[in-house]
Amino acid sequence: MIATNEELVLALRSVLSESQVTVNQTILEQHSKDESYHAPSLPDIVVFPKTTKEVSKVVKIAGQYKVPVVPFGRGSSLEGHVIPYDHGITIDFSLMNKILEIRENDFLVRVQPGVTRSELNKELKKYGLFFSVDPGADASLGGMAATNASGTTSVKYGVMRDQVRNLEVVLADGTVINTGNLAEKSSSGYHLNGLFVGSEGTLGCFTELTLRVYGIPEHIMAARASFPTVKDAVAAVVSILQAGIPIARVELVDQLSMKQVNLYSETAYKEQPTLFLEFHGNEAGLKQDVEFMKQIVAEHNCEGIDFETDNAARNQLWDARHNIAYAYIHGNPGKKLMVTDVCLPISELAGAIEHAREALNTLALPGGIVGHVGDGNFHVLLMIDRDNADDIKRTNEFNEMIVMYALERGGTCTGEHGVGVGKQKYQEKEHGKALLVMEKIKQALDPDTLFNPNKIIKVKR
């Protein structure tokens, strides 16, 4: 059934309140883009459900009228995931923002998808717990699950997929399913958690998440170590990991990015390739680990290392790392940030970063290199003028160069940002015939291709 926009609005307002359904131009524009450089596109309607039942009703109406549906969290994605290029209905989950249950003895929480990482951690702190996945942006947990987000702590605690115990999902026909349970492990059935996490809204809408949480460490120590070259810094990380030192975070920030950090955060850090490190554990054990780490970095030409145990000082250090993207944006008014995102086996990482720097120099592109180097994931931050065809051409050429380098060495085109539209063209190269299996799964679960169409894979509607 084909309906006019007015008819669709009336149908949606028959199951939601009037204030939960809007065609306000400002709100449509807010939901036409994410944090990426990809061109915006307006949805026809934005809805704000409050319950799983309401999401199911919206999805059924979308199915009845064959209208696309795009789930929307905080809009902090980086590959155009939430941009509704086929228009239709955007489902904004910001009103589904309740922490439903904290099972502190099971180290589990149950939340609605609109809860953000910082909101959850604020509540968990009362129980001596914390949620580990730390992508930098204060993203919604539903969005983080949709993209299989990770971040600075993944080297110790794992990525989003490792934290999801169960999802409540609304399927394309409005059916509500649960993908897991509360048990620590299970050998029962297909691993639906793994299938839906990272599906970017193409297979269903997440309406509840049950997540693993952790005890706040007894002692936390952060460090900042400077090196003469990026190669020295990466080699030090490899040696630290090989030594079995239980590091919680290890981030690389190159010389250009350290300059941007100082300008934006008003710090006075050395403008050299730098590792930001953090260790979790008990005080006695950490002393041993840190002494061992100091020996290792010295062997890799470390030119200075500073430690922070005070909570405020540690927060300042990590705020500086997390704000690098905003530092580049602030320092380049009128331009849009493009962030690359490849991940490789750790043994290939140093070569990949050197290759990226050479490619930047060859193409005369200014760009900073940062990354979660403990798990082989790095990013290049580029500021581009979307109206400059040459800028777009050179940045796309650069992105392709580093993606192909990663794929040829057993890596992936995206370590944590997801596919969206930006990495779609690399899916066949990376997955081969397995992509056909993904297409069949999409067709089976979403036969009318209504959920976030033309993201990750292209299936004709």
N, C-alpha and C positions, 0 to 999 in steps of 0.2 A: 504494500500500500504506500503510495506516494502522498505526502502531505505538504501543505504550505508551512512556513515557519510559524504563522499565527496558530494553525491547527495543532502543531507540535507543542507550542507553548501551552495551549489550553489543555492538551492531554497530560502534560507534565504537571500542570497546576491542579489537575484532578487527583493527583497522588501526593503532591507536596504543597506546602503553603505558598502563597504568592511571593513572599520574600525569598523563598528558596529557589526561585526560577527567575533568571534575569536575562534581558537582552540589552542592558545598559552598555553604551559604547565604551565607556572607560573600563568597565569590568571585562568586556570582551577583549579589549586591547591588552589588559593585564594577563589574560590567558592565551594570548597569541604568540608568546615567546618564552624562551628560557634564558639561561645565562650565556648561551652559546652565540656564535656569530651567524648562525643560520637565519635565513629570512623569516620574519613573522608571518602568521596567517591567522585570521580571525575565526573563532568558532561561531556557530549560529546562535547558540544558547549556552549559558553556564548554569549548572544546578549545584545546590549545596545540601546534600542529604545529611541526615543526623543518625540514621540507623541502617543496619544491614537490610532490613525489610524495604526501606525506601530506595536503597541502591538497586535491589532486585526489581522493584517496580519500574524504576527509570530504565534499566536494561531491557525489560520486557517491552516497554513502549518503543525504545530504540529499535528493537527487533521487529516489532509490528510495522514500523514505518521505514525500516531498512536505513536507519540513520547511524552514522559512525559515532563511536563513544571513545573519548580520550580521558583517562584518569589523570588527575592533577594534584600534586602534593604542595611543594613550596616553589616550584619553578626554578630550582637551582641546578637542574640537569645541564649537561654540557655538549650534548650531541643532537639537540632538536627533538628529544623524546616526546615532549608534551605539546609540540606545535601541531595544531590540527589542520594539516594541509588539505584534508578532505572535508574540512568544516564539521558540521554536526554538533553533538552535545559534548561539552567538557564537564566532567564530574569533579568538582573541587571538594576535597576531603577535609578541609580546614575545620568544619564543625564536628567532625568525628575525631575528637582530640582527647578522649578520656583514657586514663590509665585504669583499666578495669580490675586488675588483680595483681598483687605482688605475692608470690609464693617464695618467701625468703629462704625457707628450709630446702626447697627444691632448686634454688637459684634460677627461678623462672619468673617472667612477667607476662601479662596479657594486656595488650594495648589496642586501641583503634589506630587506623593508619595515619591520621593527622597529627598524632603526637610527635614532637620533634625530639631529636637526640638530647638537647640540653634540658628540655622539660622532663624527660624521663630520668636523666642523671640527677637532677635537682631533687626529685622525689626519692630515688634510690639511695641517696646519701644518708637519709634518715635510718636506713637499715644496714649501713656499712657496705653497700653494694654499688656497682657501677656497670653501665653498658659499654662494651669495649669498642665498637666500631666508630671510627672518628674520621669522617671524610673531609673535615675542615668546615664546610658550610653547615649551618644548622638546619639540615634537611629533615624532612618528615621520615618517619620510620617506614611508612608504606612505600615512599619513593625510594628509600635506600634498599628495601627488599626488591623492588621492581628492577633496579639496575645492578643488583648484587654489589653494592658499594663496599668499599674498604677504607683504606686511609693509613694514617701513621702507625696504628697499633697492630696492623694485620700480621706483622712479622712474628708476634708472640701469640695473639689471640685468634687469628684467622679473619676471614672476610664475612660479609653478611650471611652468605649461604651457610656458614658454619654455626651461626647463632640461631637460626630459625628452627624451632621445634614443631610448629604447626601454623598453618595459615587458614583463615576462613576466606573463601573465594566465591564471588558471584560469577557464574559462567554465562555464556552468551545467551542462553535461553532463560536466564533468571534463576536457575537452580543454585542453591548454596551448598558448598561442600567444605569439608575439612581435609587438609592434605597430610596431617600427621597426628601426633598425640603428645603426651607429656613425658613419655619414657626417654631415658638417656640414649637408648639404642633400639633398633627394630630391624628384623629381617623380613617383615611382612609386606608383601605387595611391591608395586613399583614405587620408586622414590619421587613422589609428587612434589615434595618440598623443593628438591633440586631442580625439578622441571619449571615450577612457577617462579622461584626466585631467579631474577635476571630476565624474566620474560617481557619486561618493559610495557606492561599493560596490554599485550597482544593476545593473551589467553584468558584473562579474567581480571576482575577488580578485587583487590584485597580489602577486606572489611574488618578483619582482626588479625593480629599477629601474636604468637606466643614465642618469646625470645629468651635465650640464655643470657644470664648476667653473672657477674663475678664479684668476689670479695675485694674491697679496696685494699691494695697492698699495704703492709705494715710500714714499709719505708720506700720512698721514691727519690731517685737521684737523677738529675738531668745534667747534660754536659754539652759543650760546644767546642768542637775541635777544628782547627784550621790547617789546610794543606796547601802546598805550592801548586798542585795540579789536581784536576778532577780524577785522573787516573790513580794518583796516590790515595785519594779519599775512597774510591770504590774498592781498590785493592785492600785497604784497611778493613772495610766492611766484610769482604769475603773472608779475611783471616779471622775476624771476630766471630763470624758464624761458624767457621770450621773449628774454632776452639771450643765451641759449645757454650759460650757465654750467653746466659738467658737474657737477651736484650729485648726490651719491650717496644722501643721505637728507634729507628735510625733513618734519618732523613738527610738527603744531599741537597745543598743549595749552592749553585755555582757563583762565580765572582760577580757577574752582572746582576744576578738576583740579590746578592748580599748588599749591593749598592742601593737597589730599589728598597730593600728592607730598611736600611738606615734612613733613607729619605722619608719613607712613609711612617715608620714607627718611631722616628726620632731616637734611634739607638746609635751606638758607636762601635758596632762589631767590625772586626777585621774584614776587609773586602777581598776575601780570598775564597776559594772553594772550601766549603764548611760542612761538617757533619753535625747535625743536631741529634743527640742520643738521649735515651732514657732507660733507666734500670728499675725494675720492681722486685721487691723481695724483703727479707729481714736484714737488719742493719749489719750484722756480722758477715752474712753471706755476700752482701753487696760490696763490702769493703774489699773482699778477696777478688770479686769479679772486676771491680773497677781498677784495682792494681794490675791485674792481668791485662785488662783492656789498655791501660796506659802503656804497658810494655809493647803491645801489639801496634798501636798507632805510632809509637816512636820509631818502630822498625819501618814504617811507611812514610817517614819524613814529616810527621806531624810537627807544625811550627808553633803550636800553642793550644792549650786545652783549659777550659774554665768549667767548674762544677757549680751546680745550684741544687740545694736541698730545701731552701725556703720556698713555701708554696707560691707566694706572690712572684718571686723571681722566676720560678719554673713556668708559671702561667705567662709571664711576659715573654719568655723565650719561645714558648709554643705559639703564643699569639702572633709573634713576629713571623714564624713559619707559616701559620695558617693564613695570614693576611697578605701573602706574597701576590696572589692573583689581584687583590684589590690595590696593592701597591703599584702594580703595572698599569691597571686601569686608571688610577688616580694620576699617575705620571704621564699618561698619554691621552689627554682629553680629545674626544671626537673619534677615537678609534675603538674597535671591538676586540675583545680578547679571544684568541683561539688557543686552546690547550690540547696538545697531542697527548697520547696515552698508550704507549706500547709496553709490553712486559715480556721478558725473556728469561731463559735459564740463567741463574746467577753467574755461571761461568762465562756467559756471553755479554754481560752487562757493560763492562768497561769498554769493550770494543764498540758496542752500540752507542754509548754516549760519545765516544770519540768520533764515530761516524756522523752522529747528529751535529756535533760542533763543526766538523768539516763541511757538511752539507749547508749549514747556516752561512758559513763563510763563502762558499761557492756561489750561493744564491743572493749574497749580500743582504741577508735578513737579520735584523737585530732580534735576539731572542735569548731568554734565560732558561737554564736547565735545572729542574728540581726533581725530586722523586723519592719514593719509598724504596730505597735501594736494597733494603734487607730482604725484599721478596722479588727483586728484579724488575720493578715497575718504575718508569721515569716519565717525566713530562717536559715538554718544551713549551714555554709561554711566549706567544707571538701577539703583538698588537697590530691589527690590520685595519685598513680603511676599506669598508665594504663597498664604497663607490669607486674604488681604484681597481680597475681590471687587472693591472699588472701585479698589485699586491695580492689579489685573490689567486692569480695564476701561480705566483711563486710560492705562496704558502701551501697551496694544494699540492704542488710538485714536491715541496719539502716533506709534507705529511706522507705522501706516497713513498718517498724514498726511505723514510725510517720504518714505515709499516712493512714494506717488502723486506728490508733488512731483518726485521724481527721474525717475519713468517718463514724466511729461508733458514732460520736458525732454531726453529721449533718453538717460536714465541707466538704471541697473539696481538691482533690489531688494537685490542683494548683490554687493559688490565683491570679497570674499575669504573670507567665512565659509562660504559655500555655502547651499544651500536647505534640506536636511534636512526637517523638518516645519514649522519656523517660517516659512519663506518660500514654502511650497508654494502657498498661496492666491493668490500674485501671478504665478504662472507663465503663466497664460493671458493676463493683462493685458499682461505683458512680451513674450511670444513669439507671441501670436496663433496663426495656423495652423501655425506652425513647431512648436508643442507637439505637434501630431498626428504630425509626423515623429518626434519624440522617443519618443512612445508606441509607434510602429511599430518603432523600433529596439529598445526595451525588450522588446517582445513577440517579436521575432525572436531576440534573444540569450538571453532568459530567459522562455521560453513559459509556464512554470508560476509565474512571478513569485515566485521563491524568494529571489533576492538582494536583501537590504535592502528588503523590500516597503514600499510606500506612503511612500517617500522621493522627493523631487524631484517625481515625477508619481504620480498614482493610477491604477493599472491593476488591475482586479478579478482576484483569484485564482480 
